[in-house]
Amino acid sequence: MKEYLTYDDVQILPKYSEIKHRSNCNTSTKVTKNYKLDIPIVSSPMDTVTEYEMAYEMSELGGMGIIHRFLSIDEQSKMIDDLNTYMVGAAIGVTGDFIERAQELSNVGCPIICIDVAHGHHRLVKNAMRRLKNEVKTTSDLLVGNIATKEAARDLCEWGADGLRIGIGGGSLCSTRIQTGIGVPMVSSVSDCVSVADEYNVPCMADGGIRSIGDVCKGLACGSDTVMLGSLLSGTKETPGVITKQGVWPNEVLQKKYRGSASLDSKSDRGESKNVEGYSTTILYKGKVKRVISDILDGLKSSMSYVGANNISEYHSKSELIRITNAGIIEAKPHLL
Ligand code: XMP
């Protein structure tokens, strides 16, 4: 049986560096074959993470948001077509109104359409991609996922994906691994998919399970071009949903909801109740997303300087991941108390 690793199992080796200051590190990257971002961060197409406000702010910060698909076609496309041009993606499914939705998103100039399904290595996805290429008049790039294996990466590249979204069962609210036993630890999953996608020059996105800035760095060090974030961005001002108060002054706290797309909470809003594979929770209100992104970029640039990488491409080639033991995992966290 093969052994697969995840973020906590590895660290990045420091290397000889000539970087004078971390602010000199360039974080620009490709998100799909035809689109670049200034920062390698994309917000998740979840209904408690990305609608217009988050997508617009992510674009302003140099990244991108993908507007979730649990909206009417009209509501979703209006969030793209705001009279400004901004870097944005929009999610679609592979059944129902997906052709009509993709056409409308293309009509309003959406740069990236994301096929957003739990199991991307599926005939439904292959058929949907063929229909999208044949039936939709579009110049949008197709980001497709989620997948977790080399075989899936090869098939999606062959079927014409312009970007791959990698990660099955690793999300913070995900119960797929508990309920189905299916999933692949992220470091091995991303490394495997990247090794194939590189042959096709198709950019990869590491999605799910990123709990810290160090994990953002490790995801990119595995070779992914971008990372997708849910929980790290949840609870910020720009996420959809209301801020609620818990407790009584002076001990009250502010909160926002964060829920899995396959949670009962989310599914029941769509009139569904089967195949629940996610949870719902509340997150302490975090304020503006700008601060979260700024902290992430500080950490990433510092990491780039530790390995001597001026840019993301050098970060990929110079980063060497080492496997650590349980003692190493304990040492990697604050352990004085
Ligand atoms: P993080 O760890 O950043 O993960 O919060 C966000 C990613 O989790 C995935 N996602 C789900 N996976 N059931 C799942 O199995 C769900 O209900 C669910 N909702 C989101 C998704 O890939 C997202 O980007």
Residues whose N, C-alpha, C, O or C-beta is under 5 A from the ligand:
A	BS01	XMP	S44 G170 G171 S172 L173 C174 S175 T176 D207 G208 G209 I210 M228 L229 G230 S231 L232 R259 G260 S261 A262 S263 E277 G278 Y279
